[in-house]
């Protein structure tokens, strides 16, 4: 049986990872959609050039927002 301290850290990892995945998908889809609507050719090379930027936005936002949510709402004292 897990105590509340371990559950709190698992919740922190869950929040950060789900927000990362959400931001990554949103950033990637809107960027590719904008490139496609703008008449861009060779969308795969555009995607591969911007992949690190999508991961960076998702990771930084996911960790920051996840930690803030965990710290103010779900952390056990």
N, CA, C and O atoms as a Maestro MAE file, in Angstrom:
{
 s_m_m2io_version
 :::
 2.0.0
}

f_m_ct {
 s_m_title
 :::
 protein
 m_atom[308] {
  # First column is atom index #
  i_m_mmod_type
  r_m_x_coord
  r_m_y_coord
  r_m_z_coord
  i_m_residue_number
  s_m_chain_name
  s_m_pdb_residue_name
  s_m_pdb_atom_name
  i_m_atomic_number
  :::
  1 25 0.842 -1.182 0.000 1 A "UNK " " N  " 7
  2 3 0.000 0.000 0.000 1 A "UNK " " CA " 6
  3 2 0.889 1.247 0.000 1 A "UNK " " C  " 6
  4 15 1.845 1.335 0.770 1 A "UNK " " O  " 8
  5 25 0.571 2.191 -0.853 2 A "UNK " " N  " 7
  6 3 1.364 3.413 -0.949 2 A "UNK " " CA " 6
  7 2 0.869 4.452 0.042 2 A "UNK " " C  " 6
  8 15 -0.328 4.579 0.303 2 A "UNK " " O  " 8
  9 25 1.821 5.184 0.582 3 A "UNK " " N  " 7
  10 3 1.390 6.277 1.434 3 A "UNK " " CA " 6
  11 2 1.123 7.513 0.583 3 A "UNK " " C  " 6
  12 15 1.380 7.517 -0.621 3 A "UNK " " O  " 8
  13 25 0.613 8.541 1.208 4 A "UNK " " N  " 7
  14 3 0.182 9.718 0.448 4 A "UNK " " CA " 6
  15 2 1.360 10.479 -0.156 4 A "UNK " " C  " 6
  16 15 1.188 11.200 -1.139 4 A "UNK " " O  " 8
  17 25 2.550 10.328 0.416 5 A "UNK " " N  " 7
  18 3 3.712 11.027 -0.135 5 A "UNK " " CA " 6
  19 2 4.072 10.472 -1.518 5 A "UNK " " C  " 6
  20 15 4.342 11.239 -2.443 5 A "UNK " " O  " 8
  21 25 4.077 9.156 -1.658 6 A "UNK " " N  " 7
  22 3 4.377 8.549 -2.953 6 A "UNK " " CA " 6
  23 2 3.277 8.830 -3.964 6 A "UNK " " C  " 6
  24 15 3.549 9.064 -5.142 6 A "UNK " " O  " 8
  25 25 2.031 8.805 -3.498 7 A "UNK " " N  " 7
  26 3 0.924 9.134 -4.387 7 A "UNK " " CA " 6
  27 2 1.038 10.559 -4.891 7 A "UNK " " C  " 6
  28 15 0.679 10.842 -6.034 7 A "UNK " " O  " 8
  29 25 1.530 11.457 -4.059 8 A "UNK " " N  " 7
  30 3 1.685 12.840 -4.449 8 A "UNK " " CA " 6
  31 2 2.733 12.990 -5.555 8 A "UNK " " C  " 6
  32 15 2.537 13.765 -6.492 8 A "UNK " " O  " 8
  33 25 3.841 12.254 -5.453 9 A "UNK " " N  " 7
  34 3 4.866 12.329 -6.487 9 A "UNK " " CA " 6
  35 2 4.432 11.641 -7.779 9 A "UNK " " C  " 6
  36 15 4.791 12.081 -8.872 9 A "UNK " " O  " 8
  37 25 3.670 10.577 -7.654 10 A "UNK " " N  " 7
  38 3 3.133 9.935 -8.855 10 A "UNK " " CA " 6
  39 2 2.164 10.877 -9.557 10 A "UNK " " C  " 6
  40 15 2.135 10.945 -10.786 10 A "UNK " " O  " 8
  41 25 1.383 11.592 -8.784 11 A "UNK " " N  " 7
  42 3 0.479 12.578 -9.359 11 A "UNK " " CA " 6
  43 2 1.256 13.697 -10.048 11 A "UNK " " C  " 6
  44 15 0.833 14.181 -11.098 11 A "UNK " " O  " 8
  45 25 2.373 14.112 -9.480 12 A "UNK " " N  " 7
  46 3 3.222 15.130 -10.116 12 A "UNK " " CA " 6
  47 2 3.725 14.638 -11.470 12 A "UNK " " C  " 6
  48 15 3.665 15.376 -12.454 12 A "UNK " " O  " 8
  49 25 4.216 13.412 -11.532 13 A "UNK " " N  " 7
  50 3 4.681 12.847 -12.804 13 A "UNK " " CA " 6
  51 2 3.541 12.720 -13.804 13 A "UNK " " C  " 6
  52 15 3.724 12.985 -14.992 13 A "UNK " " O  " 8
  53 25 2.378 12.319 -13.335 14 A "UNK " " N  " 7
  54 3 1.219 12.194 -14.206 14 A "UNK " " CA " 6
  55 2 0.814 13.544 -14.782 14 A "UNK " " C  " 6
  56 15 0.571 13.653 -15.984 14 A "UNK " " O  " 8
  57 25 0.737 14.574 -13.941 15 A "UNK " " N  " 7
  58 3 0.357 15.908 -14.417 15 A "UNK " " CA " 6
  59 2 1.350 16.433 -15.446 15 A "UNK " " C  " 6
  60 15 0.949 16.939 -16.495 15 A "UNK " " O  " 8
  61 25 2.634 16.316 -15.156 16 A "UNK " " N  " 7
  62 3 3.655 16.818 -16.076 16 A "UNK " " CA " 6
  63 2 3.624 16.076 -17.403 16 A "UNK " " C  " 6
  64 15 3.742 16.692 -18.462 16 A "UNK " " O  " 8
  65 25 3.469 14.766 -17.355 17 A "UNK " " N  " 7
  66 3 3.500 14.005 -18.607 17 A "UNK " " CA " 6
  67 2 2.249 14.233 -19.445 17 A "UNK " " C  " 6
  68 15 2.351 14.345 -20.667 17 A "UNK " " O  " 8
  69 25 1.081 14.305 -18.833 18 A "UNK " " N  " 7
  70 3 -0.126 14.534 -19.621 18 A "UNK " " CA " 6
  71 2 -0.159 15.933 -20.211 18 A "UNK " " C  " 6
  72 15 -0.606 16.113 -21.343 18 A "UNK " " O  " 8
  73 25 0.301 16.915 -19.474 19 A "UNK " " N  " 7
  74 3 0.340 18.272 -20.015 19 A "UNK " " CA " 6
  75 2 1.390 18.368 -21.113 19 A "UNK " " C  " 6
  76 15 1.181 19.074 -22.100 19 A "UNK " " O  " 8
  77 25 2.527 17.666 -20.964 20 A "UNK " " N  " 7
  78 3 3.528 17.630 -22.027 20 A "UNK " " CA " 6
  79 2 2.953 17.039 -23.309 20 A "UNK " " C  " 6
  80 15 3.125 17.606 -24.388 20 A "UNK " " O  " 8
  81 25 2.277 15.913 -23.197 21 A "UNK " " N  " 7
  82 3 1.707 15.264 -24.382 21 A "UNK " " CA " 6
  83 2 0.663 16.163 -25.032 21 A "UNK " " C  " 6
  84 15 0.621 16.284 -26.257 21 A "UNK " " O  " 8
  85 25 -0.175 16.791 -24.221 22 A "UNK " " N  " 7
  86 3 -1.198 17.686 -24.760 22 A "UNK " " CA " 6
  87 2 -0.587 18.874 -25.478 22 A "UNK " " C  " 6
  88 15 -0.988 19.189 -26.598 22 A "UNK " " O  " 8
  89 25 0.378 19.542 -24.854 23 A "UNK " " N  " 7
  90 3 1.009 20.699 -25.490 23 A "UNK " " CA " 6
  91 2 1.792 20.299 -26.731 23 A "UNK " " C  " 6
  92 15 1.802 21.039 -27.714 23 A "UNK " " O  " 8
  93 25 2.441 19.155 -26.708 24 A "UNK " " N  " 7
  94 3 3.182 18.681 -27.867 24 A "UNK " " CA " 6
  95 2 2.251 18.456 -29.054 24 A "UNK " " C  " 6
  96 15 2.551 18.886 -30.168 24 A "UNK " " O  " 8
  97 25 1.124 17.787 -28.823 25 A "UNK " " N  " 7
  98 3 0.178 17.515 -29.902 25 A "UNK " " CA " 6
  99 2 -0.443 18.799 -30.423 25 A "UNK " " C  " 6
  100 15 -0.575 18.970 -31.635 25 A "UNK " " O  " 8
  101 25 -0.826 19.706 -29.531 26 A "UNK " " N  " 7
  102 3 -1.427 20.968 -29.963 26 A "UNK " " CA " 6
  103 2 -0.426 21.806 -30.749 26 A "UNK " " C  " 6
  104 15 -0.763 22.338 -31.806 26 A "UNK " " O  " 8
  105 25 0.792 21.928 -30.251 27 A "UNK " " N  " 7
  106 3 1.813 22.717 -30.940 27 A "UNK " " CA " 6
  107 2 2.124 22.135 -32.308 27 A "UNK " " C  " 6
  108 15 2.205 22.865 -33.296 27 A "UNK " " O  " 8
  109 25 2.297 20.843 -32.364 28 A "UNK " " N  " 7
  110 3 2.629 20.189 -33.625 28 A "UNK " " CA " 6
  111 2 1.482 20.313 -34.630 28 A "UNK " " C  " 6
  112 15 1.710 20.639 -35.795 28 A "UNK " " O  " 8
  113 25 0.267 20.056 -34.189 29 A "UNK " " N  " 7
  114 3 -0.850 20.057 -35.137 29 A "UNK " " CA " 6
  115 2 -1.141 21.453 -35.671 29 A "UNK " " C  " 6
  116 15 -1.377 21.606 -36.869 29 A "UNK " " O  " 8
  117 25 -1.131 22.465 -34.829 30 A "UNK " " N  " 7
  118 3 -1.419 23.805 -35.320 30 A "UNK " " CA " 6
  119 2 -0.288 24.355 -36.188 30 A "UNK " " C  " 6
  120 15 -0.543 25.098 -37.136 30 A "UNK " " O  " 8
  121 25 0.933 24.004 -35.880 31 A "UNK " " N  " 7
  122 3 2.050 24.446 -36.714 31 A "UNK " " CA " 6
  123 2 1.995 23.797 -38.091 31 A "UNK " " C  " 6
  124 15 2.161 24.470 -39.108 31 A "UNK " " O  " 8
  125 25 1.763 22.492 -38.120 32 A "UNK " " N  " 7
  126 3 1.670 21.796 -39.407 32 A "UNK " " CA " 6
  127 2 0.440 22.224 -40.191 32 A "UNK " " C  " 6
  128 15 0.496 22.328 -41.417 32 A "UNK " " O  " 8
  129 25 -0.666 22.474 -39.507 33 A "UNK " " N  " 7
  130 3 -1.864 22.942 -40.182 33 A "UNK " " CA " 6
  131 2 -1.646 24.326 -40.792 33 A "UNK " " C  " 6
  132 15 -2.069 24.581 -41.919 33 A "UNK " " O  " 8
  133 25 -0.991 25.211 -40.057 34 A "UNK " " N  " 7
  134 3 -0.689 26.538 -40.590 34 A "UNK " " CA " 6
  135 2 0.252 26.483 -41.770 34 A "UNK " " C  " 6
  136 15 0.092 27.236 -42.731 34 A "UNK " " O  " 8
  137 25 1.225 25.606 -41.707 35 A "UNK " " N  " 7
  138 3 2.160 25.444 -42.826 35 A "UNK " " CA " 6
  139 2 1.439 24.891 -44.050 35 A "UNK " " C  " 6
  140 15 1.699 25.326 -45.172 35 A "UNK " " O  " 8
  141 25 0.547 23.946 -43.844 36 A "UNK " " N  " 7
  142 3 -0.191 23.344 -44.945 36 A "UNK " " CA " 6
  143 2 -1.163 24.344 -45.577 36 A "UNK " " C  " 6
  144 15 -1.259 24.420 -46.802 36 A "UNK " " O  " 8
  145 25 -1.883 25.111 -44.754 37 A "UNK " " N  " 7
  146 3 -2.820 26.108 -45.275 37 A "UNK " " CA " 6
  147 2 -2.074 27.207 -46.008 37 A "UNK " " C  " 6
  148 15 -2.582 27.755 -46.986 37 A "UNK " " O  " 8
  149 25 -0.876 27.535 -45.547 38 A "UNK " " N  " 7
  150 3 -0.077 28.569 -46.202 38 A "UNK " " CA " 6
  151 2 0.532 28.120 -47.524 38 A "UNK " " C  " 6
  152 15 1.232 28.897 -48.174 38 A "UNK " " O  " 8
  153 25 0.283 26.911 -47.922 39 A "UNK " " N  " 7
  154 3 0.764 26.429 -49.207 39 A "UNK " " CA " 6
  155 2 2.146 25.831 -49.167 39 A "UNK " " C  " 6
  156 15 2.834 25.785 -50.186 39 A "UNK " " O  " 8
  157 25 2.565 25.369 -47.997 40 A "UNK " " N  " 7
  158 3 3.898 24.802 -47.861 40 A "UNK " " CA " 6
  159 2 4.031 23.453 -48.545 40 A "UNK " " C  " 6
  160 15 3.133 22.614 -48.486 40 A "UNK " " O  " 8
  161 25 5.149 23.268 -49.182 41 A "UNK " " N  " 7
  162 3 5.454 21.982 -49.817 41 A "UNK " " CA " 6
  163 2 6.424 21.209 -48.933 41 A "UNK " " C  " 6
  164 15 7.150 21.794 -48.130 41 A "UNK " " O  " 8
  165 25 6.426 19.906 -49.090 42 A "UNK " " N  " 7
  166 3 7.326 19.009 -48.366 42 A "UNK " " CA " 6
  167 2 7.162 19.171 -46.853 42 A "UNK " " C  " 6
  168 15 8.073 19.604 -46.148 42 A "UNK " " O  " 8
  169 25 5.984 18.812 -46.392 43 A "UNK " " N  " 7
  170 3 5.626 19.008 -44.992 43 A "UNK " " CA " 6
  171 2 6.459 18.123 -44.058 43 A "UNK " " C  " 6
  172 15 6.645 18.465 -42.890 43 A "UNK " " O  " 8
  173 25 6.960 16.992 -44.560 44 A "UNK " " N  " 7
  174 3 7.759 16.107 -43.711 44 A "UNK " " CA " 6
  175 2 9.084 16.754 -43.317 44 A "UNK " " C  " 6
  176 15 9.511 16.622 -42.170 44 A "UNK " " O  " 8
  177 25 9.737 17.444 -44.238 45 A "UNK " " N  " 7
  178 3 10.999 18.115 -43.883 45 A "UNK " " CA " 6
  179 2 10.741 19.281 -42.931 45 A "UNK " " C  " 6
  180 15 11.557 19.557 -42.052 45 A "UNK " " O  " 8
  181 25 9.609 19.967 -43.102 46 A "UNK " " N  " 7
  182 3 9.244 21.038 -42.164 46 A "UNK " " CA " 6
  183 2 9.036 20.459 -40.765 46 A "UNK " " C  " 6
  184 15 9.481 21.034 -39.771 46 A "UNK " " O  " 8
  185 25 8.353 19.313 -40.702 47 A "UNK " " N  " 7
  186 3 8.110 18.662 -39.411 47 A "UNK " " CA " 6
  187 2 9.411 18.219 -38.755 47 A "UNK " " C  " 6
  188 15 9.605 18.420 -37.556 47 A "UNK " " O  " 8
  189 25 10.294 17.623 -39.529 48 A "UNK " " N  " 7
  190 3 11.546 17.125 -38.948 48 A "UNK " " CA " 6
  191 2 12.462 18.272 -38.513 48 A "UNK " " C  " 6
  192 15 13.225 18.119 -37.559 48 A "UNK " " O  " 8
  193 25 12.397 19.408 -39.192 49 A "UNK " " N  " 7
  194 3 13.187 20.567 -38.779 49 A "UNK " " CA " 6
  195 2 12.662 21.187 -37.489 49 A "UNK " " C  " 6
  196 15 13.445 21.707 -36.694 49 A "UNK " " O  " 8
  197 25 11.373 21.140 -37.273 50 A "UNK " " N  " 7
  198 3 10.749 21.782 -36.108 50 A "UNK " " CA " 6
  199 2 10.476 20.827 -34.944 50 A "UNK " " C  " 6
  200 15 9.943 21.257 -33.921 50 A "UNK " " O  " 8
  201 25 10.819 19.568 -35.071 51 A "UNK " " N  " 7
  202 3 10.485 18.581 -34.047 51 A "UNK " " CA " 6
  203 2 11.080 18.927 -32.684 51 A "UNK " " C  " 6
  204 15 10.401 18.787 -31.667 51 A "UNK " " O  " 8
  205 25 12.333 19.374 -32.644 52 A "UNK " " N  " 7
  206 3 12.949 19.732 -31.362 52 A "UNK " " CA " 6
  207 2 12.225 20.914 -30.719 52 A "UNK " " C  " 6
  208 15 12.097 20.967 -29.496 52 A "UNK " " O  " 8
  209 25 11.762 21.842 -31.513 53 A "UNK " " N  " 7
  210 3 11.030 22.990 -30.989 53 A "UNK " " CA " 6
  211 2 9.692 22.564 -30.379 53 A "UNK " " C  " 6
  212 15 9.289 23.081 -29.337 53 A "UNK " " O  " 8
  213 25 9.007 21.621 -31.030 54 A "UNK " " N  " 7
  214 3 7.744 21.107 -30.473 54 A "UNK " " CA " 6
  215 2 7.980 20.410 -29.142 54 A "UNK " " C  " 6
  216 15 7.213 20.600 -28.197 54 A "UNK " " O  " 8
  217 25 9.029 19.610 -29.060 55 A "UNK " " N  " 7
  218 3 9.350 18.900 -27.817 55 A "UNK " " CA " 6
  219 2 9.728 19.891 -26.721 55 A "UNK " " C  " 6
  220 15 9.343 19.717 -25.564 55 A "UNK " " O  " 8
  221 25 10.479 20.927 -27.080 56 A "UNK " " N  " 7
  222 3 10.903 21.919 -26.090 56 A "UNK " " CA " 6
  223 2 9.705 22.683 -25.521 56 A "UNK " " C  " 6
  224 15 9.626 22.908 -24.313 56 A "UNK " " O  " 8
  225 25 8.786 23.077 -26.381 57 A "UNK " " N  " 7
  226 3 7.591 23.786 -25.909 57 A "UNK " " CA " 6
  227 2 6.747 22.875 -25.024 57 A "UNK " " C  " 6
  228 15 6.292 23.295 -23.960 57 A "UNK " " O  " 8
  229 25 6.538 21.650 -25.445 58 A "UNK " " N  " 7
  230 3 5.742 20.717 -24.653 58 A "UNK " " CA " 6
  231 2 6.376 20.391 -23.321 58 A "UNK " " C  " 6
  232 15 5.691 20.345 -22.300 58 A "UNK " " O  " 8
  233 25 7.686 20.162 -23.320 59 A "UNK " " N  " 7
  234 3 8.372 19.798 -22.073 59 A "UNK " " CA " 6
  235 2 8.411 20.962 -21.087 59 A "UNK " " C  " 6
  236 15 8.104 20.788 -19.908 59 A "UNK " " O  " 8
  237 25 8.789 22.151 -21.566 60 A "UNK " " N  " 7
  238 3 8.881 23.287 -20.640 60 A "UNK " " CA " 6
  239 2 7.508 23.667 -20.101 60 A "UNK " " C  " 6
  240 15 7.368 23.945 -18.910 60 A "UNK " " O  " 8
  241 25 6.504 23.683 -20.952 61 A "UNK " " N  " 7
  242 3 5.157 23.990 -20.482 61 A "UNK " " CA " 6
  243 2 4.597 22.906 -19.596 61 A "UNK " " C  " 6
  244 15 3.936 23.194 -18.598 61 A "UNK " " O  " 8
  245 25 4.855 21.658 -19.948 62 A "UNK " " N  " 7
  246 3 4.341 20.548 -19.152 62 A "UNK " " CA " 6
  247 2 4.917 20.513 -17.757 62 A "UNK " " C  " 6
  248 15 4.191 20.311 -16.784 62 A "UNK " " O  " 8
  249 25 6.211 20.709 -17.655 63 A "UNK " " N  " 7
  250 3 6.847 20.694 -16.339 63 A "UNK " " CA " 6
  251 2 6.413 21.904 -15.521 63 A "UNK " " C  " 6
  252 15 6.107 21.773 -14.336 63 A "UNK " " O  " 8
  253 25 6.384 23.065 -16.133 64 A "UNK " " N  " 7
  254 3 6.023 24.283 -15.398 64 A "UNK " " CA " 6
  255 2 4.573 24.250 -14.928 64 A "UNK " " C  " 6
  256 15 4.302 24.465 -13.747 64 A "UNK " " O  " 8
  257 25 3.651 23.987 -15.828 65 A "UNK " " N  " 7
  258 3 2.232 23.972 -15.459 65 A "UNK " " CA " 6
  259 2 1.922 22.798 -14.533 65 A "UNK " " C  " 6
  260 15 1.161 22.946 -13.577 65 A "UNK " " O  " 8
  261 25 2.506 21.637 -14.810 66 A "UNK " " N  " 7
  262 3 2.280 20.480 -13.946 66 A "UNK " " CA " 6
  263 2 2.772 20.702 -12.526 66 A "UNK " " C  " 6
  264 15 2.096 20.337 -11.564 66 A "UNK " " O  " 8
  265 25 3.958 21.305 -12.393 67 A "UNK " " N  " 7
  266 3 4.485 21.563 -11.054 67 A "UNK " " CA " 6
  267 2 3.637 22.592 -10.317 67 A "UNK " " C  " 6
  268 15 3.381 22.439 -9.122 67 A "UNK " " O  " 8
  269 25 3.199 23.635 -11.010 68 A "UNK " " N  " 7
  270 3 2.366 24.659 -10.364 68 A "UNK " " CA " 6
  271 2 1.043 24.060 -9.905 68 A "UNK " " C  " 6
  272 15 0.604 24.320 -8.785 68 A "UNK " " O  " 8
  273 25 0.403 23.265 -10.754 69 A "UNK " " N  " 7
  274 3 -0.848 22.614 -10.345 69 A "UNK " " CA " 6
  275 2 -0.627 21.684 -9.159 69 A "UNK " " C  " 6
  276 15 -1.414 21.683 -8.212 69 A "UNK " " O  " 8
  277 25 0.432 20.898 -9.208 70 A "UNK " " N  " 7
  278 3 0.712 19.984 -8.114 70 A "UNK " " CA " 6
  279 2 1.014 20.737 -6.819 70 A "UNK " " C  " 6
  280 15 0.531 20.360 -5.751 70 A "UNK " " O  " 8
  281 25 1.804 21.790 -6.913 71 A "UNK " " N  " 7
  282 3 2.239 22.510 -5.719 71 A "UNK " " CA " 6
  283 2 1.071 23.198 -5.019 71 A "UNK " " C  " 6
  284 15 0.990 23.175 -3.791 71 A "UNK " " O  " 8
  285 25 0.176 23.802 -5.774 72 A "UNK " " N  " 7
  286 3 -0.894 24.570 -5.146 72 A "UNK " " CA " 6
  287 2 -2.173 23.788 -4.901 72 A "UNK " " C  " 6
  288 15 -2.992 24.212 -4.085 72 A "UNK " " O  " 8
  289 25 -2.376 22.656 -5.580 73 A "UNK " " N  " 7
  290 3 -3.651 21.967 -5.433 73 A "UNK " " CA " 6
  291 2 -3.539 20.545 -4.881 73 A "UNK " " C  " 6
  292 15 -4.407 20.128 -4.115 73 A "UNK " " O  " 8
  293 25 -2.509 19.794 -5.242 74 A "UNK " " N  " 7
  294 3 -2.496 18.376 -4.932 74 A "UNK " " CA " 6
  295 2 -1.409 17.936 -3.949 74 A "UNK " " C  " 6
  296 15 -1.402 16.784 -3.517 74 A "UNK " " O  " 8
  297 25 -0.510 18.822 -3.599 75 A "UNK " " N  " 7
  298 3 0.592 18.441 -2.720 75 A "UNK " " CA " 6
  299 2 0.082 18.166 -1.323 75 A "UNK " " C  " 6
  300 15 -0.773 18.886 -0.808 75 A "UNK " " O  " 8
  301 25 0.616 17.112 -0.710 76 A "UNK " " N  " 7
  302 3 0.276 16.782 0.676 76 A "UNK " " CA " 6
  303 2 1.351 17.362 1.595 76 A "UNK " " C  " 6
  304 15 2.543 17.181 1.348 76 A "UNK " " O  " 8
  305 25 0.949 18.030 2.607 77 A "UNK " " N  " 7
  306 3 1.890 18.667 3.522 77 A "UNK " " CA " 6
  307 2 2.482 17.703 4.491 77 A "UNK " " C  " 6
  308 15 3.296 18.090 5.329 77 A "UNK " " O  " 8
  :::
 }
 m_bond[307] {
  # First column is bond index #
  i_m_from
  i_m_to
  i_m_order
  :::
  1 1 2 1
  2 2 3 1
  3 3 4 2
  4 3 5 1
  5 5 6 1
  6 6 7 1
  7 7 8 2
  8 7 9 1
  9 9 10 1
  10 10 11 1
  11 11 12 2
  12 11 13 1
  13 13 14 1
  14 14 15 1
  15 15 16 2
  16 15 17 1
  17 17 18 1
  18 18 19 1
  19 19 20 2
  20 19 21 1
  21 21 22 1
  22 22 23 1
  23 23 24 2
  24 23 25 1
  25 25 26 1
  26 26 27 1
  27 27 28 2
  28 27 29 1
  29 29 30 1
  30 30 31 1
  31 31 32 2
  32 31 33 1
  33 33 34 1
  34 34 35 1
  35 35 36 2
  36 35 37 1
  37 37 38 1
  38 38 39 1
  39 39 40 2
  40 39 41 1
  41 41 42 1
  42 42 43 1
  43 43 44 2
  44 43 45 1
  45 45 46 1
  46 46 47 1
  47 47 48 2
  48 47 49 1
  49 49 50 1
  50 50 51 1
  51 51 52 2
  52 51 53 1
  53 53 54 1
  54 54 55 1
  55 55 56 2
  56 55 57 1
  57 57 58 1
  58 58 59 1
  59 59 60 2
  60 59 61 1
  61 61 62 1
  62 62 63 1
  63 63 64 2
  64 63 65 1
  65 65 66 1
  66 66 67 1
  67 67 68 2
  68 67 69 1
  69 69 70 1
  70 70 71 1
  71 71 72 2
  72 71 73 1
  73 73 74 1
  74 74 75 1
  75 75 76 2
  76 75 77 1
  77 77 78 1
  78 78 79 1
  79 79 80 2
  80 79 81 1
  81 81 82 1
  82 82 83 1
  83 83 84 2
  84 83 85 1
  85 85 86 1
  86 86 87 1
  87 87 88 2
  88 87 89 1
  89 89 90 1
  90 90 91 1
  91 91 92 2
  92 91 93 1
  93 93 94 1
  94 94 95 1
  95 95 96 2
  96 95 97 1
  97 97 98 1
  98 98 99 1
  99 99 100 2
  100 99 101 1
  101 101 102 1
  102 102 103 1
  103 103 104 2
  104 103 105 1
  105 105 106 1
  106 106 107 1
  107 107 108 2
  108 107 109 1
  109 109 110 1
  110 110 111 1
  111 111 112 2
  112 111 113 1
  113 113 114 1
  114 114 115 1
  115 115 116 2
  116 115 117 1
  117 117 118 1
  118 118 119 1
  119 119 120 2
  120 119 121 1
  121 121 122 1
  122 122 123 1
  123 123 124 2
  124 123 125 1
  125 125 126 1
  126 126 127 1
  127 127 128 2
  128 127 129 1
  129 129 130 1
  130 130 131 1
  131 131 132 2
  132 131 133 1
  133 133 134 1
  134 134 135 1
  135 135 136 2
  136 135 137 1
  137 137 138 1
  138 138 139 1
  139 139 140 2
  140 139 141 1
  141 141 142 1
  142 142 143 1
  143 143 144 2
  144 143 145 1
  145 145 146 1
  146 146 147 1
  147 147 148 2
  148 147 149 1
  149 149 150 1
  150 150 151 1
  151 151 152 2
  152 151 153 1
  153 153 154 1
  154 154 155 1
  155 155 156 2
  156 155 157 1
  157 157 158 1
  158 158 159 1
  159 159 160 2
  160 159 161 1
  161 161 162 1
  162 162 163 1
  163 163 164 2
  164 163 165 1
  165 165 166 1
  166 166 167 1
  167 167 168 2
  168 167 169 1
  169 169 170 1
  170 170 171 1
  171 171 172 2
  172 171 173 1
  173 173 174 1
  174 174 175 1
  175 175 176 2
  176 175 177 1
  177 177 178 1
  178 178 179 1
  179 179 180 2
  180 179 181 1
  181 181 182 1
  182 182 183 1
  183 183 184 2
  184 183 185 1
  185 185 186 1
  186 186 187 1
  187 187 188 2
  188 187 189 1
  189 189 190 1
  190 190 191 1
  191 191 192 2
  192 191 193 1
  193 193 194 1
  194 194 195 1
  195 195 196 2
  196 195 197 1
  197 197 198 1
  198 198 199 1
  199 199 200 2
  200 199 201 1
  201 201 202 1
  202 202 203 1
  203 203 204 2
  204 203 205 1
  205 205 206 1
  206 206 207 1
  207 207 208 2
  208 207 209 1
  209 209 210 1
  210 210 211 1
  211 211 212 2
  212 211 213 1
  213 213 214 1
  214 214 215 1
  215 215 216 2
  216 215 217 1
  217 217 218 1
  218 218 219 1
  219 219 220 2
  220 219 221 1
  221 221 222 1
  222 222 223 1
  223 223 224 2
  224 223 225 1
  225 225 226 1
  226 226 227 1
  227 227 228 2
  228 227 229 1
  229 229 230 1
  230 230 231 1
  231 231 232 2
  232 231 233 1
  233 233 234 1
  234 234 235 1
  235 235 236 2
  236 235 237 1
  237 237 238 1
  238 238 239 1
  239 239 240 2
  240 239 241 1
  241 241 242 1
  242 242 243 1
  243 243 244 2
  244 243 245 1
  245 245 246 1
  246 246 247 1
  247 247 248 2
  248 247 249 1
  249 249 250 1
  250 250 251 1
  251 251 252 2
  252 251 253 1
  253 253 254 1
  254 254 255 1
  255 255 256 2
  256 255 257 1
  257 257 258 1
  258 258 259 1
  259 259 260 2
  260 259 261 1
  261 261 262 1
  262 262 263 1
  263 263 264 2
  264 263 265 1
  265 265 266 1
  266 266 267 1
  267 267 268 2
  268 267 269 1
  269 269 270 1
  270 270 271 1
  271 271 272 2
  272 271 273 1
  273 273 274 1
  274 274 275 1
  275 275 276 2
  276 275 277 1
  277 277 278 1
  278 278 279 1
  279 279 280 2
  280 279 281 1
  281 281 282 1
  282 282 283 1
  283 283 284 2
  284 283 285 1
  285 285 286 1
  286 286 287 1
  287 287 288 2
  288 287 289 1
  289 289 290 1
  290 290 291 1
  291 291 292 2
  292 291 293 1
  293 293 294 1
  294 294 295 1
  295 295 296 2
  296 295 297 1
  297 297 298 1
  298 298 299 1
  299 299 300 2
  300 299 301 1
  301 301 302 1
  302 302 303 1
  303 303 304 2
  304 303 305 1
  305 305 306 1
  306 306 307 1
  307 307 308 2
  :::
 }
}
